Amino acid sequence: MTDVTLVHDLGRTAFSVALAVLPLAAFFMTFQLLFLRLPAQEVSRTLTGTLVASVGLFLFLLGITIGFLPFGRAIGEALGSLSRQWLLVPFGLLLGFVTTWGEPAVRVLADQVEDASSGSIRRTVVLYAICLGVAVAVGTGLLRIGYGVPLLWLLVPGYGLAIPLMWFSDRRFVSIAVDAGGVATGPLANSFLLALALGAASAMGQDPLLHGLGLVALIALAPILSVMLLGVLVRRNAPKEP
């Protein structure tokens, strides 16, 4: 990476973080002046936390830009060059699971679920359900790229299955599942796994626009199905009310 490219990445990342954080900070200060009237110590603590979070977000996004995108594409090209395409499935399962396991937004959701349910729904249960769902999605997505399967052949049946699952699943898990589909497509999925799919499509001689893209759509669908399936099991095993 050249110095010019690094400076460009630094500036673009800083602008993205500022665009995300400054409006929220402005809203907070407006509400503080008009409604909240918090003590100066609380305001200072909030602004300090916002600054620390902004620095962390900047470093996180910069690391993704510099490392994860080319790293993911390189791995995708290596996988796409394999002579035995069935090996895409186990590699996809592994990469999908570990990437989702490290996704910050997924862990935040799991923590919030445990807090909101007063511990009745354990964070590890939600975390494993989302990770397993994404793992299956990535394995299936890489296999789709290898065999040129149209994306609609997977998305339409998937969402068709999600509708009846809403009726049979525990109602609490339906709400969790819908949010899980959003948090699973966080920065790691949108960088590493998408780059992985684009690299695999290029190595296999497939059109990256036609077959490489679309993996994130499968990742968004997978936790909806896996968490609602968990809700079906919970509802089925729940003790019957007298």
DOMISE-444364 format. One line per field, with one value per residue (C-alpha): residue number from 1; residue in one letter; x, y, z. Coordinates in Angstrom, 2 decimals, decimal comma. Layout:
BEGIN
pos = NUM; ...
code = a; ...
xx = X; ...
yy = Y; ...
zz = Z; ...
This chain:
BEGIN
pos = 1; 2; 3; 4; 5; 6; 7; 8; 9; 10; 11; 12; 13; 14; 15; 16; 17; 18; 19; 20; 21; 22; 23; 24; 25; 26; 27; 28; 29; 30; 31; 32; 33; 34; 35; 36; 37; 38; 39; 40; 41; 42; 43; 44; 45; 46; 47; 48; 49; 50; 51; 52; 53; 54; 55; 56; 57; 58; 59; 60; 61; 62; 63; 64; 65; 66; 67; 68; 69; 70; 71; 72; 73; 74; 75; 76; 77; 78; 79; 80; 81; 82; 83; 84; 85; 86; 87; 88; 89; 90; 91; 92; 93; 94; 95; 96; 97; 98; 99; 100; 101; 102; 103; 104; 105; 106; 107; 108; 109; 110; 111; 112; 113; 114; 115; 116; 117; 118; 119; 120; 121; 122; 123; 124; 125; 126; 127; 128; 129; 130; 131; 132; 133; 134; 135; 136; 137; 138; 139; 140; 141; 142; 143; 144; 145; 146; 147; 148; 149; 150; 151; 152; 153; 154; 155; 156; 157; 158; 159; 160; 161; 162; 163; 164; 165; 166; 167; 168; 169; 170; 171; 172; 173; 174; 175; 176; 177; 178; 179; 180; 181; 182; 183; 184; 185; 186; 187; 188; 189; 190; 191; 192; 193; 194; 195; 196; 197; 198; 199; 200; 201; 202; 203; 204; 205; 206; 207; 208; 209; 210; 211; 212; 213; 214; 215; 216; 217; 218; 219; 220; 221; 222; 223; 224; 225; 226; 227; 228; 229; 230; 231; 232; 233; 234; 235; 236; 237; 238; 239; 240; 241; 242
code = m; t; d; v; t; l; v; h; d; l; g; r; t; a; f; s; v; a; l; a; v; l; p; l; a; a; f; f; m; t; f; q; l; l; f; l; r; l; p; a; q; e; v; s; r; t; l; t; g; t; l; v; a; s; v; g; l; f; l; f; l; l; g; i; t; i; g; f; l; p; f; g; r; a; i; g; e; a; l; g; s; l; s; r; q; w; l; l; v; p; f; g; l; l; l; g; f; v; t; t; w; g; e; p; a; v; r; v; l; a; d; q; v; e; d; a; s; s; g; s; i; r; r; t; v; v; l; y; a; i; c; l; g; v; a; v; a; v; g; t; g; l; l; r; i; g; y; g; v; p; l; l; w; l; l; v; p; g; y; g; l; a; i; p; l; m; w; f; s; d; r; r; f; v; s; i; a; v; d; a; g; g; v; a; t; g; p; l; a; n; s; f; l; l; a; l; a; l; g; a; a; s; a; m; g; q; d; p; l; l; h; g; l; g; l; v; a; l; i; a; l; a; p; i; l; s; v; m; l; l; g; v; l; v; r; r; n; a; p; k; e; p
xx = 0,00; 1,40; 1,54; -1,03; -3,47; -2,95; -3,61; -6,73; -7,99; -7,27; -9,21; -12,16; -12,43; -12,21; -14,94; -17,19; -16,77; -17,40; -20,51; -21,82; -20,93; -21,23; -25,00; -25,63; -23,40; -25,24; -28,61; -27,38; -26,15; -29,41; -31,47; -29,08; -29,64; -33,41; -34,66; -32,15; -30,15; -27,77; -24,96; -21,70; -19,97; -22,47; -22,15; -18,37; -18,55; -20,90; -18,77; -15,60; -17,21; -18,33; -14,78; -13,32; -15,94; -15,18; -11,47; -12,21; -14,62; -12,02; -9,33; -11,77; -12,95; -9,41; -8,24; -11,07; -10,20; -6,47; -6,52; -9,86; -10,93; -7,75; -7,37; -10,90; -10,52; -7,23; -8,81; -11,78; -9,47; -7,62; -10,87; -12,15; -9,02; -9,68; -10,24; -12,86; -15,69; -17,41; -14,61; -16,21; -18,92; -16,75; -14,56; -17,67; -19,15; -15,97; -15,40; -19,07; -19,13; -15,91; -16,65; -20,09; -18,65; -16,40; -19,06; -19,51; -23,15; -24,11; -22,62; -24,41; -27,73; -27,05; -26,26; -29,38; -31,57; -30,23; -30,75; -34,25; -35,33; -33,86; -31,59; -34,31; -32,80; -29,08; -26,77; -24,80; -27,96; -28,70; -25,05; -24,73; -28,05; -26,95; -23,46; -24,75; -27,28; -24,66; -22,26; -24,83; -25,54; -21,87; -21,35; -24,44; -23,46; -20,00; -21,53; -23,98; -21,05; -19,29; -22,27; -23,80; -27,10; -29,42; -29,77; -33,58; -33,59; -32,32; -33,91; -37,51; -37,80; -35,93; -38,34; -41,21; -40,11; -39,72; -43,40; -44,85; -42,03; -43,34; -46,58; -44,98; -42,07; -42,11; -43,18; -40,12; -37,81; -39,62; -38,63; -35,08; -34,81; -35,78; -33,13; -30,59; -30,85; -29,73; -26,87; -25,38; -24,64; -22,28; -18,86; -17,15; -19,74; -19,91; -16,14; -14,50; -17,30; -18,34; -14,73; -14,45; -17,38; -16,06; -12,64; -14,12; -16,30; -13,33; -11,17; -13,93; -14,41; -17,90; -19,21; -18,53; -21,53; -23,88; -22,54; -20,12; -22,64; -25,71; -23,95; -24,89; -28,56; -28,19; -26,41; -29,29; -31,82; -30,00; -30,29; -33,99; -34,51; -32,09; -33,35; -37,00; -36,22; -34,78; -38,03; -40,00; -37,98; -38,44; -42,19; -42,49; -40,56; -42,19; -44,42; -48,09; -50,23; -52,89
yy = 0,00; 3,37; 6,43; 8,19; 5,30; 5,20; 8,93; 8,56; 5,71; 7,71; 10,71; 8,69; 6,71; 9,83; 11,49; 8,42; 8,34; 12,08; 11,77; 9,02; 10,48; 14,26; 14,36; 12,16; 14,36; 17,44; 15,90; 15,06; 18,58; 20,04; 17,85; 18,64; 22,37; 22,16; 19,19; 16,98; 19,50; 16,81; 17,69; 18,83; 15,66; 13,45; 15,51; 15,29; 11,54; 11,10; 13,20; 11,40; 8,05; 9,31; 10,41; 7,06; 5,20; 7,40; 6,64; 2,93; 3,05; 4,89; 2,30; -0,55; 0,74; 1,63; -1,87; -3,32; -1,13; -1,85; -5,50; -7,28; -6,35; -7,51; -10,40; -11,63; -11,31; -13,24; -16,09; -16,11; -16,39; -19,26; -21,09; -20,46; -22,09; -25,40; -28,30; -29,87; -27,41; -29,31; -28,05; -24,62; -25,80; -26,67; -23,61; -21,45; -22,93; -22,23; -18,71; -17,77; -18,96; -17,32; -14,04; -13,77; -14,81; -11,76; -9,36; -6,62; -5,90; -9,55; -9,56; -6,32; -7,87; -11,03; -8,95; -6,82; -9,91; -11,38; -8,08; -7,49; -11,05; -10,83; -13,74; -16,14; -16,10; -16,62; -14,57; -17,66; -19,30; -16,30; -15,98; -19,63; -19,52; -16,50; -17,86; -21,24; -19,60; -17,38; -20,32; -22,26; -19,16; -18,60; -22,27; -22,25; -18,93; -20,16; -23,31; -21,13; -19,25; -22,48; -23,96; -20,72; -21,15; -18,11; -16,10; -16,11; -19,90; -19,47; -16,20; -16,89; -20,28; -18,85; -15,99; -18,30; -20,50; -17,50; -16,58; -19,83; -19,99; -16,71; -18,46; -21,51; -19,81; -18,35; -14,71; -13,41; -15,13; -13,66; -10,16; -11,28; -12,98; -9,88; -7,82; -10,63; -10,40; -6,79; -7,11; -10,15; -7,97; -5,74; -4,39; -7,79; -9,44; -6,48; -6,41; -9,78; -12,11; -9,94; -9,65; -13,41; -13,99; -11,55; -13,18; -16,67; -15,60; -14,05; -17,13; -19,41; -17,34; -16,23; -12,71; -11,03; -8,71; -11,61; -14,30; -12,60; -10,12; -11,39; -13,19; -10,47; -11,02; -14,68; -13,66; -11,33; -14,12; -16,90; -15,61; -14,94; -18,61; -20,01; -17,89; -18,58; -22,30; -21,97; -20,28; -23,23; -25,62; -23,41; -23,17; -26,90; -27,83; -25,21; -26,65; -26,57; -24,18; -25,96
zz = 0,00; -1,03; 1,20; -1,00; -0,64; 3,12; 3,47; 1,33; 3,52; 6,67; 5,41; 4,13; 7,35; 9,52; 7,44; 7,79; 11,58; 11,87; 9,71; 12,00; 15,40; 15,12; 14,43; 17,48; 19,64; 18,35; 19,21; 22,69; 23,33; 22,01; 24,32; 27,16; 26,74; 26,24; 28,27; 30,08; 32,12; 33,35; 35,75; 34,16; 35,37; 33,53; 30,35; 30,51; 31,06; 28,08; 25,75; 26,86; 26,15; 22,74; 21,95; 23,00; 20,96; 17,94; 18,15; 18,47; 15,52; 13,43; 14,15; 13,57; 10,20; 9,14; 9,97; 7,90; 4,94; 5,07; 6,17; 6,03; 2,49; 0,69; 3,14; 2,46; -1,28; -1,20; 0,77; -1,61; -4,62; -2,94; -2,21; -5,72; -7,13; -5,35; -7,72; -5,45; -5,15; -2,34; -0,08; -0,30; 2,11; 5,14; 4,61; 4,29; 7,46; 9,41; 8,09; 8,52; 12,11; 13,30; 11,51; 13,11; 16,48; 16,34; 15,03; 17,67; 16,76; 17,26; 20,76; 21,61; 20,55; 22,57; 25,66; 25,19; 24,84; 28,07; 29,90; 28,52; 29,35; 32,88; 32,05; 30,88; 27,36; 27,67; 25,49; 24,47; 23,10; 20,88; 19,88; 18,82; 16,94; 14,90; 14,26; 13,09; 10,80; 9,18; 8,88; 6,85; 4,76; 3,88; 3,04; 0,85; -0,70; -1,71; -3,15; -5,08; -6,59; -7,54; -9,36; -10,62; -8,77; -9,19; -6,00; -6,16; -5,89; -2,33; -1,22; -2,26; -0,50; 2,48; 3,03; 2,17; 5,07; 7,40; 7,16; 8,59; 11,15; 12,58; 13,54; 15,12; 16,89; 20,36; 19,97; 21,80; 19,35; 16,34; 17,46; 18,22; 14,83; 12,87; 14,66; 14,29; 10,52; 10,71; 13,18; 11,43; 8,40; 10,35; 9,39; 9,39; 7,15; 4,80; 4,44; 4,93; 3,78; 0,86; -0,28; 0,18; -2,17; -4,78; -4,71; -5,05; -7,98; -9,78; -9,27; -10,59; -13,70; -12,60; -13,01; -9,61; -10,04; -10,76; -8,45; -6,05; -4,71; -2,91; -0,07; 2,40; 1,51; 2,50; 5,70; 6,57; 6,00; 7,84; 11,45; 10,92; 10,15; 12,74; 15,64; 14,81; 14,57; 18,05; 19,06; 17,66; 19,83; 22,90; 22,36; 21,76; 24,91; 27,11; 29,86; 29,02; 31,03; 33,07
